[in-house]
């Protein structure tokens, strides 16, 4: 009796798991449908910012805090954290200024979300990591220099 119950449980788990896998395969395609391809393929920062945020003129702000290493041993995995105490943040973008395609990531927020992101980025060479924060129609930025000893983009 116990073996029959165990088999039924395992069959149910496998069926539920296969449905979860099918749903998981569909979700990324739906999530990637709205990505801003032109901005992420832009070769310079102004073009990327205009394509992503509608402007390329951010104002410098010390209220944006960037946490990244002063020296990155491996440019393929540079940990970066961006946070701000600005009110009404709708988007945070991370840029590696000397990468071939400088726009690394963009995060959208609802009005009630805490403007905080933490990720790992690739950097081709020593450069500034720039965080651009959108509040309403205004853009704010701050930058931190990161020295890369081994490039992460094939260098």
C-alpha positions in Angstrom: 0.0 0.0 0.0 2.8 2.4 0.8 4.6 1.7 -2.5 1.4 2.4 -4.5 0.9 5.7 -2.6 4.5 6.7 -3.2 4.2 5.9 -7.0 1.1 8.0 -7.2 2.8 10.9 -5.5 5.8 10.6 -7.8 3.6 10.4 -10.9 1.8 13.5 -9.8 5.0 15.3 -9.1 6.5 14.5 -12.5 3.3 15.7 -14.2 3.3 18.9 -12.3 7.0 19.4 -13.0 6.6 18.9 -16.8 3.8 21.6 -16.8 6.1 23.9 -14.9 8.9 23.3 -17.4 6.6 24.1 -20.3 5.4 27.3 -18.6 9.1 28.2 -17.8 10.0 27.8 -21.5 7.3 30.2 -22.6 7.9 32.9 -20.0 11.3 34.1 -21.2 10.0 34.6 -24.7 7.2 36.8 -23.4 9.6 38.7 -21.1 12.1 39.4 -23.9 9.3 40.6 -26.3 9.6 44.2 -25.0 13.4 44.6 -24.7 14.9 47.7 -26.3 17.2 46.2 -28.8 18.4 49.5 -30.3 19.5 50.9 -27.0 21.3 47.7 -26.0 23.1 47.5 -29.3 24.1 51.2 -29.3 27.8 51.8 -29.6 27.8 55.1 -27.6 26.3 56.3 -24.3 24.2 59.2 -25.7 22.5 56.9 -28.3 21.8 54.2 -25.7 20.3 56.7 -23.2 18.2 58.4 -25.8 16.9 55.0 -27.0 16.2 53.8 -23.5 15.1 56.8 -21.5 14.3 59.4 -24.1 17.1 61.8 -23.2 20.9 61.8 -23.1 21.4 64.7 -20.6 21.6 63.3 -17.1 22.4 65.6 -14.2 25.1 64.4 -11.8 23.8 63.5 -8.3 25.6 62.3 -5.2 22.3 60.8 -4.0 23.0 57.8 -6.3 25.4 55.3 -4.5 27.4 52.8 -6.6 29.2 50.0 -4.9 31.8 48.3 -7.1 35.4 47.2 -6.5 38.1 49.7 -7.0 40.1 46.9 -8.7 38.3 44.0 -10.5 40.6 41.0 -10.8 38.3 39.6 -13.6 36.3 41.9 -15.9 33.9 39.0 -16.6 32.3 39.2 -13.2 32.3 42.6 -11.6 29.8 43.0 -8.8 27.9 46.2 -8.9 25.2 47.6 -6.5 23.2 50.7 -7.2 20.9 52.4 -4.8 19.4 55.9 -4.3 17.2 57.8 -1.9 15.6 59.8 -4.7 11.7 59.6 -4.7 9.7 58.2 -7.6 12.4 56.3 -9.4 11.0 54.5 -12.4 14.2 53.1 -13.9 17.9 52.4 -13.2 20.4 51.7 -16.0 24.0 50.5 -15.6 26.6 51.5 -18.1 30.2 50.4 -18.6 31.6 53.4 -20.4 34.4 51.7 -22.4 32.5 48.6 -23.4 31.8 48.1 -27.2 28.1 48.3 -26.3 28.1 50.4 -23.1 24.5 49.8 -21.9 24.8 46.8 -19.6 21.4 46.6 -17.8 18.2 48.4 -17.3 15.7 47.9 -14.4 12.2 49.3 -14.3 10.4 50.0 -11.0 6.9 50.7 -9.9 6.3 53.8 -7.9 6.4 51.9 -4.6 9.5 49.9 -5.2 12.8 50.5 -3.4 15.3 51.8 -6.0 18.1 49.2 -5.4 19.7 46.7 -7.8 22.6 44.3 -7.4 24.1 42.4 -10.2 27.4 41.3 -11.8 28.5 42.9 -15.1 31.2 42.4 -17.7 33.8 45.0 -18.3 36.1 45.0 -21.3 38.7 47.3 -19.7 39.3 49.9 -16.9 36.4 52.3 -17.1 33.7 54.2 -15.3 30.6 52.3 -14.2 27.8 54.8 -14.6 24.4 54.5 -13.0 21.6 56.5 -14.6 18.4 56.9 -12.6 15.1 58.2 -14.1 12.7 60.1 -11.9 9.7 61.3 -13.9 11.2 63.0 -17.0 14.5 63.8 -15.3 17.7 61.8 -15.5 20.4 61.7 -12.8 23.7 59.9 -12.9 26.8 59.0 -10.8 29.9 57.2 -11.8 32.6 55.0 -10.1 35.9 54.2 -11.7 36.8 50.5 -11.8 40.3 49.2 -12.7 40.0 45.9 -14.6 43.1 43.7 -14.6 41.8 41.0 -16.9 39.2 42.0 -19.5 35.9 40.2 -19.5 34.8 40.8 -23.0 37.4 38.7 -24.8 40.4 40.7 -23.7 
